[in-house]
Structures are given as structure tokens and as C-alpha cells.
Amino acid sequence: MPRPLQPQPHVDPASQPGSTGGMSFSLIEARKYTLKEAGKLAGVSEATMRNEVKFGEIPVIRIGTKAMIVDRDLEQYLQRHYLYEGIKESPSVGCPSIPDWVEDSPLLKPKRNAS
């Protein structure tokens, strides 16, 4: 069973002996998940994860036909999809996104008065 995601400490590769800079974390030390494992952690199917990879939504390490997702990339992917849904407050009368000059325009007023 995969371990839960844990934050990785930031290590500046330029400060490491023999380092030439580049990535700010080690792919060797990072936890990697198969698409099936990543899908299970994200609460979606393996097929959904494959589609997300196919459309460039999440990066992978691909060696031959095997694709692996790094824990940090999975966490960032989930953060991008983290949002609130629904109405936070009751809607007011009228549309607050329409400027007053548009609502007061004579072009929007009825041409005939109803009697």
C-alpha cells in the first residue's frame, strides 16, 4: 500500500557537492506512484490519470512503457483542482457584474407601457 503524501524538504541543488543546478528536488529520493496508485490517491480511475497525462495536466517520468508520477507533482495537480463550489452568499437583485450605465440604458427599457 502506498505511503501517504508527505512534504519534501527543499534542497538547493546548487549547494550540493558536484551539483550543476537544475531541479530543486531529487527524483531518485522522491516517492513515485504508478498511474493506478496515483489515481487511487486522487480518487479517480487509472484511465482518468492516463488522460490527464496525455493532455499535459500532470508530468510523468516515462521509462519505456511505464509511467510514474512524482509525489510533489501529484500534490500540485490536486492543489490546482482544489476549489469551492456553490453560492457563498445569497444573490442580490440584479446582476452585480453589469455596470449601472447598462442597466439604466434606454435601449433596455420597454418601448410600450403596459396598461
Secondary structure by P-SEA (a helix, b strand, c coil): ccccbbbbccccccccccccccccccccccccccaaaaaaaacccaaaaaaaaaaccccccccccbbbbcaaaaaaaaaaacccccccccccccccccccccccccccccccccc
